[in-house]
Amino acid sequence: MKTAVRHQQFSLRPGGALRGTISVPGDKSISHRAVMLAAIAQGTSKIRNWLAAGDTEATLGAMRDLGARIKRHDASNLTIEGGPLRPAPGPLNLKNAGTGIRLLAGIMAGQPFASVLDGSEQLRRRPMRRITEPLQLLGADIQATDGCCPLTIRPAPLKGARYDMPVASGQVKSALLLAGLFADSPTTVIQPGPARDHTERMLRAMGAKIIEEDEAGNCLTVHPTARLEPLDITVPGDLSSAAFLLVAGLLVPGSDLTITGVNLNPTRTGLLDALQEMGADFAISNQSTQAGEPVGDIQVKSSALSGVEIGGETVVRMIDEFPILMAAATQAEGETIVRDARELRVKETDRIAVMAGELRKLGAVIDEREDGFRIVGPQRLAGGQADGHDDHRIAMSLTIAGLIAAEGAIVTDAACAADSFPGFAETLIGCGALLLPE
């Protein structure tokens, strides 16, 4: 099995249009869910184009510790024999995987044995009450450590409940839906707006009864499910990974890139909507359905962008793409304002403060706000050295910014790019980027 190269830093020089037809790794959100649900299904699941990256490998390791029999045919093609989970030999280490730990908490709340969910120092700083408190409403015996992990979960009978989410969150919704599989009666989750729906799509495909109580799909009821059918899926390409190539194609002069097989789930396409409003030249073709998800090819050409205002429900649909949007906004004509994005402050890092601070090192001027930011462009990025802060989306966004810096740039602490996009540097180089990974 080939292991993704973890480059410690990227050295970048301006120039060189980006051209070609490329693909991106499998969707990270779907890859997490596929492994977890295959492990509790009855029978043998086949998963192709699975994302073999740092975060998803952590989830895979946790499910193996819980007794799932996993066979790897190569890095991205798995066969998983599911069945009842069994106690792990020790704490389950989710490393940096926020999605992994929050979704797994929902599954473990319904198990007849105790477990401890833990992770890296970075993960231990991320808030967990957003899942522990609603899970406790279902009767879960789950305790956080000062509001964070380690999470200690003990056996307890789960009861159906109704939960109104104060903020739309695919992770919180998923944790409750997964716990609801093991409850004594139906569980209803109400979200104030759209959030990622990969969990309910996959559960329905596996035979779970999930009912949409409203036309918008924001009120869901899951019924207890004794048996999940195995999966047979090919994971579509990750739009969050494609976002870096998409913005690079827009910003680097003379570029013309086509990214194939990208997941176009409408709960994930907020960035495409924002870029379209900014005047981005891109087109979607070859649309189809893959693993129950809409997919297509995206062709992007270098474009003159204009500023945009983003807030409300669009924020949830592009929450992972704001670091790369900040890079794009520095080159857009006029004012870009983002609000309602306070969630960015409790990701792997405080992505508002960290991204603003690192872009300033390259010469950007950014007005940081409590729930977002304001950028007036276009701005000349002189270049320099910036730090990825062990946050994959920060490191990759700074790399794209470095491609258009007048004097080039060096991005340190870049190994984390492999947490979600193994082969990131090599992909850019293959398109013509002047990038030296070290």
C-alpha positions as CSV (number, residue, x, y, z in Angstrom):
1,M,0.0,0.0,0.0
2,K,1.4,3.4,-1.1
3,T,1.7,6.0,1.7
4,A,1.0,9.6,0.9
5,V,4.1,11.8,1.0
6,R,4.0,14.4,3.8
7,H,6.1,17.4,2.6
8,Q,7.2,19.7,5.4
9,Q,7.2,22.9,3.4
10,F,6.3,24.2,0.0
11,S,8.4,26.7,-1.9
12,L,6.4,28.6,-4.5
13,R,7.3,30.9,-7.5
14,P,4.9,33.0,-9.6
15,G,4.3,32.2,-13.2
16,G,3.2,29.2,-15.1
17,A,-0.4,28.8,-16.2
18,L,-2.2,25.8,-14.7
19,R,-3.6,23.5,-17.3
20,G,-4.8,20.0,-17.6
21,T,-7.5,17.5,-16.6
22,I,-7.2,16.2,-13.1
23,S,-9.1,14.3,-10.4
24,V,-9.2,14.9,-6.6
25,P,-9.2,12.3,-3.8
26,G,-12.4,10.8,-2.5
27,D,-14.8,12.9,-0.4
28,K,-13.6,13.1,3.2
29,S,-17.0,13.4,4.7
30,I,-18.3,10.4,2.8
31,S,-15.2,8.4,3.5
32,H,-15.6,8.8,7.2
33,R,-19.2,7.8,7.1
34,A,-18.7,4.8,4.8
35,V,-16.2,3.2,7.1
36,M,-18.3,3.7,10.2
37,L,-21.6,2.5,8.7
38,A,-19.9,-0.5,6.9
39,A,-18.6,-1.6,10.3
40,I,-22.1,-1.8,11.8
41,A,-23.8,-3.2,8.7
42,Q,-24.6,-6.9,8.3
43,G,-22.5,-8.3,5.6
44,T,-19.6,-7.3,3.4
45,S,-19.3,-3.7,2.1
46,K,-17.2,-2.7,-0.9
47,I,-15.8,0.9,-0.8
48,R,-13.9,2.3,-3.8
49,N,-12.0,5.6,-4.2
50,W,-12.0,5.9,-0.4
51,L,-9.9,8.8,0.9
52,A,-6.7,7.4,2.3
53,A,-5.6,10.5,4.3
54,G,-4.7,11.3,7.9
55,D,-8.2,12.0,9.3
56,T,-9.9,9.1,7.6
57,E,-7.1,6.7,8.5
58,A,-7.8,7.6,12.1
59,T,-11.5,6.7,11.7
60,L,-10.5,3.4,9.9
61,G,-8.1,2.6,12.8
62,A,-10.8,3.2,15.4
63,M,-13.3,0.9,13.6
64,R,-10.7,-1.8,13.3
65,D,-10.1,-1.5,17.1
66,L,-13.8,-2.0,17.5
67,G,-13.7,-5.3,15.7
68,A,-14.5,-4.4,12.1
69,R,-12.7,-6.8,9.7
70,I,-11.1,-4.6,7.1
71,K,-9.2,-5.7,4.0
72,R,-7.4,-3.2,1.9
73,H,-6.9,-4.1,-1.7
74,D,-4.9,-1.0,-2.2
75,A,-4.8,2.4,-0.5
76,S,-8.3,3.5,-1.6
77,N,-10.2,0.3,-2.2
78,L,-11.6,-1.5,0.9
79,T,-13.7,-4.5,1.8
80,I,-15.3,-4.3,5.3
81,E,-17.0,-7.2,7.0
82,G,-19.5,-5.6,9.4
83,G,-21.4,-6.9,12.4
84,P,-21.7,-6.2,16.1
85,L,-18.9,-4.0,17.5
86,R,-16.8,-5.2,20.4
87,P,-14.9,-3.3,23.1
88,A,-11.7,-1.7,22.0
89,P,-8.4,-2.7,23.8
90,G,-8.0,1.0,24.9
91,P,-9.1,4.5,24.1
92,L,-10.0,5.1,20.5
93,N,-7.6,7.6,19.0
94,L,-9.2,9.8,16.4
95,K,-6.1,11.9,16.1
96,N,-7.1,15.2,14.3
97,A,-10.5,13.9,13.0
98,G,-13.3,16.2,14.3
99,T,-15.8,14.5,12.0
100,G,-14.6,11.1,13.1
101,I,-15.0,11.7,16.8
102,R,-18.3,13.4,16.7
103,L,-20.0,10.9,14.5
104,L,-18.5,8.0,16.3
105,A,-19.8,9.3,19.6
106,G,-23.4,8.8,18.2
107,I,-22.7,5.2,17.4
108,M,-20.9,4.4,20.6
109,A,-23.7,5.9,22.7
110,G,-25.8,3.0,21.6
111,Q,-23.3,0.2,22.3
112,P,-23.6,-2.3,25.2
113,F,-20.0,-1.6,26.4
114,A,-18.0,1.4,27.5
115,S,-15.6,3.4,25.4
116,V,-13.3,6.4,25.5
117,L,-12.9,8.6,22.4
118,D,-9.7,10.7,22.3
119,G,-7.4,12.4,19.9
120,S,-4.5,14.8,19.4
121,E,-3.8,17.9,21.4
122,Q,-5.4,19.8,18.5
123,L,-8.6,17.7,18.7
124,R,-8.6,18.1,22.5
125,R,-9.1,21.8,22.0
126,R,-12.2,21.5,19.9
127,P,-15.7,21.9,21.5
128,M,-17.7,18.7,22.1
129,R,-20.6,19.9,24.2
130,R,-22.5,20.5,20.9
131,I,-22.8,16.7,20.6
132,T,-22.7,15.5,24.2
133,E,-25.6,17.6,25.4
134,P,-28.1,16.5,22.7
135,L,-26.9,12.9,23.0
136,Q,-27.7,13.1,26.7
137,L,-31.2,14.1,25.8
138,L,-31.5,10.7,24.2
139,G,-30.4,9.1,27.4
140,A,-26.7,8.7,26.5
141,D,-24.2,8.4,29.3
142,I,-21.5,10.5,27.7
143,Q,-19.2,12.9,29.5
144,A,-16.7,15.3,28.0
145,T,-13.6,16.5,29.7
146,D,-14.0,20.2,30.3
147,G,-16.2,20.4,27.3
148,C,-13.7,18.7,25.1
149,C,-12.3,15.2,24.5
150,P,-11.5,12.6,25.9
151,L,-15.2,11.6,25.7
152,T,-16.2,8.8,28.2
153,I,-19.2,6.8,27.1
154,R,-20.9,4.1,29.2
155,P,-23.8,1.8,28.3
156,A,-27.2,3.3,28.7
157,P,-30.7,2.7,27.1
158,L,-31.4,5.3,24.5
159,K,-34.9,6.8,24.0
160,G,-36.3,8.6,21.1
161,A,-36.4,12.3,21.4
162,R,-37.0,15.5,19.5
163,Y,-34.1,18.0,19.2
164,D,-34.1,21.5,17.8
165,M,-30.6,22.3,16.7
166,P,-29.7,25.9,17.5
167,V,-27.2,26.0,14.6
168,A,-27.2,23.9,11.5
169,S,-24.5,21.3,11.7
170,G,-24.0,18.1,9.7
171,Q,-21.9,16.6,12.5
172,V,-24.4,17.2,15.2
173,K,-27.3,16.0,13.0
174,S,-25.3,12.9,12.1
175,A,-24.4,12.0,15.7
176,L,-28.1,12.2,16.6
177,L,-29.3,10.2,13.6
178,L,-26.7,7.5,14.3
179,A,-27.6,7.3,18.0
180,G,-31.2,7.2,16.9
181,L,-30.6,3.9,15.2
182,F,-30.2,2.3,18.6
183,A,-33.0,4.1,20.4
184,D,-36.3,2.6,21.6
185,S,-38.5,4.9,19.4
186,P,-38.1,7.4,16.6
187,T,-35.8,10.4,17.0
188,T,-36.6,13.7,15.3
189,V,-33.9,16.3,14.5
190,I,-34.8,19.8,13.4
191,Q,-32.2,22.0,11.8
192,P,-32.6,25.8,11.2
193,G,-31.2,25.5,7.7
194,P,-29.4,23.1,5.3
195,A,-26.4,21.1,6.5
196,R,-24.5,18.2,5.0
197,D,-26.8,15.3,4.3
198,H,-24.4,12.5,3.5
199,T,-25.4,10.5,6.6
200,E,-29.1,10.3,5.8
201,R,-28.4,9.6,2.1
202,M,-26.1,6.7,3.1
203,L,-28.4,5.4,5.8
204,R,-31.4,5.3,3.4
205,A,-29.3,3.4,0.9
206,M,-28.6,0.8,3.7
207,G,-32.2,0.3,4.5
208,A,-32.7,2.7,7.4
209,K,-36.1,4.4,7.7
210,I,-35.5,8.2,7.7
211,I,-38.5,10.4,7.0
212,E,-38.4,14.1,5.9
213,E,-41.1,15.8,7.8
214,D,-40.9,19.0,5.7
215,E,-40.3,19.9,2.1
216,A,-37.0,21.5,2.8
217,G,-35.6,18.4,4.5
218,N,-34.7,20.3,7.6
219,C,-36.9,18.1,9.9
220,L,-35.8,14.5,9.9
221,T,-37.1,11.5,11.8
222,V,-35.0,8.3,12.1
223,H,-36.5,5.1,13.2
224,P,-34.6,2.4,15.2
225,T,-33.0,0.0,12.8
226,A,-31.9,-3.5,13.7
227,R,-30.2,-4.2,10.4
228,L,-28.2,-2.1,8.0
229,E,-27.5,-3.6,4.6
230,P,-23.8,-3.5,3.4
231,L,-22.5,-0.7,1.1
232,D,-21.3,-1.0,-2.5
233,I,-20.1,2.4,-3.4
234,T,-17.5,4.5,-5.3
235,V,-16.8,7.7,-3.3
236,P,-17.0,10.8,-5.4
237,G,-14.3,13.4,-5.5
238,D,-14.1,15.9,-2.7
239,L,-15.4,19.4,-3.5
240,S,-13.5,20.8,-0.5
241,S,-10.2,19.5,-2.1
242,A,-11.3,20.6,-5.6
243,A,-11.8,24.1,-4.1
244,F,-8.0,24.8,-3.9
245,L,-7.5,23.8,-7.6
246,L,-10.6,25.7,-8.6
247,V,-9.4,29.0,-7.0
248,A,-5.9,28.4,-8.3
249,G,-7.3,28.2,-11.8
250,L,-9.2,31.4,-11.3
251,L,-6.3,33.4,-9.9
252,V,-3.2,32.2,-11.9
253,P,-3.2,34.0,-15.3
254,G,-3.8,31.9,-18.4
255,S,-5.1,28.9,-16.5
256,D,-7.6,26.3,-17.9
257,L,-8.3,23.4,-15.6
258,T,-10.9,20.6,-15.6
259,I,-11.5,18.7,-12.4
260,T,-13.4,15.5,-12.9
261,G,-15.9,13.5,-10.9
262,V,-16.5,16.1,-8.2
263,N,-19.2,15.8,-5.6
264,L,-21.9,18.4,-6.3
265,N,-24.1,17.8,-3.3
266,P,-26.1,21.0,-2.9
267,T,-25.3,21.1,0.9
268,R,-21.7,21.5,-0.1
269,T,-21.7,23.9,-3.1
270,G,-21.8,27.2,-1.3
271,L,-18.4,28.1,-2.6
272,L,-19.5,27.6,-6.2
273,D,-22.4,29.9,-5.6
274,A,-20.1,32.5,-4.1
275,L,-17.6,32.3,-6.9
276,Q,-20.3,32.5,-9.5
277,E,-21.6,35.7,-7.9
278,M,-18.0,37.0,-8.0
279,G,-17.8,36.5,-11.8
280,A,-15.8,33.3,-11.9
281,D,-15.6,31.6,-15.3
282,F,-16.4,27.9,-14.7
283,A,-18.7,25.4,-16.2
284,I,-20.1,22.0,-15.0
285,S,-20.6,19.1,-17.3
286,N,-21.0,15.3,-17.4
287,Q,-23.3,15.3,-14.4
288,S,-24.5,12.0,-13.0
289,T,-25.2,10.2,-9.7
290,Q,-22.5,8.3,-7.8
291,A,-23.0,6.7,-4.4
292,G,-26.3,8.5,-4.2
293,E,-24.6,11.8,-4.6
294,P,-24.7,14.2,-7.6
295,V,-21.3,14.5,-9.4
296,G,-19.8,16.3,-12.3
297,D,-16.8,17.8,-14.0
298,I,-15.8,21.4,-13.3
299,Q,-13.9,23.4,-16.0
300,V,-12.4,26.6,-14.7
301,K,-10.5,29.4,-16.4
302,S,-8.6,32.4,-15.0
303,S,-11.1,35.2,-14.3
304,A,-11.4,38.7,-13.1
305,L,-13.4,38.5,-9.8
306,S,-15.5,41.1,-8.0
307,G,-16.2,41.3,-4.3
308,V,-19.2,39.6,-2.7
309,E,-21.1,39.6,0.6
310,I,-21.7,36.2,2.2
311,G,-23.8,35.3,5.3
312,G,-26.7,33.2,6.5
313,E,-27.3,29.6,5.2
314,T,-24.6,29.9,2.5
315,V,-22.0,29.9,5.3
316,V,-22.9,26.4,6.4
317,R,-22.7,25.1,2.8
318,M,-19.1,26.4,2.4
319,I,-17.8,26.4,6.0
320,D,-14.6,24.5,5.0
321,E,-13.9,26.7,2.0
322,F,-13.5,30.1,3.7
323,P,-9.7,29.9,4.0
324,I,-9.3,29.6,0.2
325,L,-12.1,32.2,-0.3
326,M,-9.9,34.6,1.7
327,A,-7.1,34.1,-0.8
328,A,-9.5,34.6,-3.7
329,A,-11.0,37.8,-2.1
330,T,-7.6,39.5,-2.0
331,Q,-7.6,39.5,-5.8
332,A,-11.3,40.5,-6.3
333,E,-12.2,44.0,-7.3
334,G,-14.0,45.8,-4.5
335,E,-15.2,44.7,-1.1
336,T,-15.7,41.1,0.1
337,I,-17.6,40.8,3.5
338,V,-18.2,37.5,5.3
339,R,-20.5,37.4,8.4
340,D,-22.2,34.6,10.4
341,A,-19.1,32.5,10.2
342,R,-18.1,32.4,13.9
343,E,-17.8,28.6,13.6
344,L,-14.5,29.1,11.8
345,R,-13.0,30.1,15.2
346,V,-13.4,26.5,16.5
347,K,-12.1,24.4,13.6
348,E,-8.6,22.8,13.7
349,T,-7.4,26.4,14.3
350,D,-9.1,29.7,14.7
351,R,-9.3,30.0,10.9
352,I,-10.3,33.6,10.8
353,A,-7.4,34.8,13.0
354,V,-4.8,32.4,11.6
355,M,-5.6,32.9,7.9
356,A,-5.8,36.6,8.3
357,G,-2.5,36.7,10.2
358,E,-0.7,34.5,7.6
359,L,-2.0,36.3,4.6
360,R,-0.8,39.6,6.2
361,K,2.7,38.0,6.2
362,L,2.4,37.8,2.4
363,G,1.3,41.4,2.2
364,A,-2.5,41.3,2.4
365,V,-4.7,43.8,4.3
366,I,-7.6,42.1,6.1
367,D,-10.1,43.5,8.5
368,E,-10.8,40.6,10.9
369,R,-14.2,40.5,12.5
370,E,-15.7,38.4,15.3
371,D,-17.8,36.4,12.9
372,G,-16.0,36.9,9.7
373,F,-13.8,39.3,7.8
374,R,-13.7,42.2,5.3
375,I,-11.2,42.3,2.4
376,V,-10.9,45.1,-0.2
377,G,-9.1,44.2,-3.4
378,P,-7.4,43.7,-5.6
379,Q,-4.3,43.6,-3.5
380,R,-0.7,42.9,-4.4
381,L,0.7,40.0,-2.5
382,A,4.4,40.6,-2.2
383,G,5.3,37.2,-0.8
384,G,7.3,35.9,2.1
385,Q,7.1,33.0,4.6
386,A,3.8,31.8,6.1
387,D,3.0,29.0,8.5
388,G,0.4,26.3,7.9
389,H,-0.3,25.9,11.7
390,D,-0.8,22.1,11.3
391,D,-4.2,22.9,9.7
392,H,-4.6,21.3,6.2
393,R,-7.0,23.9,4.8
394,I,-4.8,26.8,6.0
395,A,-1.6,25.2,4.5
396,M,-3.2,24.6,1.2
397,S,-4.9,28.0,1.0
398,L,-1.6,29.7,1.7
399,T,0.0,27.6,-1.0
400,I,-2.5,28.9,-3.6
401,A,-1.9,32.4,-2.4
402,G,1.8,31.8,-2.8
403,L,1.4,31.0,-6.5
404,I,0.3,34.6,-7.2
405,A,2.7,36.3,-4.8
406,A,5.0,38.7,-6.7
407,E,8.2,37.3,-5.1
408,G,7.0,33.8,-4.4
409,A,6.4,32.3,-1.0
410,I,7.4,29.5,1.4
411,V,4.7,27.7,3.4
412,T,6.0,25.9,6.4
413,D,4.3,23.2,8.5
414,A,2.7,21.9,5.3
415,A,2.7,18.2,6.0
416,C,-0.8,18.5,7.3
417,A,-2.1,18.9,3.7
418,A,-2.0,15.1,3.5
419,D,-4.8,15.0,6.3
420,S,-7.4,15.6,3.5
421,F,-5.5,15.8,0.1
422,P,-2.7,13.3,-0.3
423,G,-0.7,14.2,-3.3
424,F,-1.7,17.9,-3.2
425,A,1.7,19.2,-4.1
426,E,2.2,16.7,-6.9
427,T,-1.2,17.5,-8.3
428,L,-0.4,21.2,-8.6
429,I,3.0,20.5,-10.1
430,G,1.4,18.2,-12.7
431,C,-0.8,21.2,-13.7
432,G,2.2,23.4,-14.2
433,A,2.6,25.1,-10.8
434,L,6.1,26.3,-9.9
435,L,6.1,24.5,-6.6
436,L,9.0,22.8,-4.9
437,P,7.9,20.4,-2.1
438,E,10.5,19.7,0.6
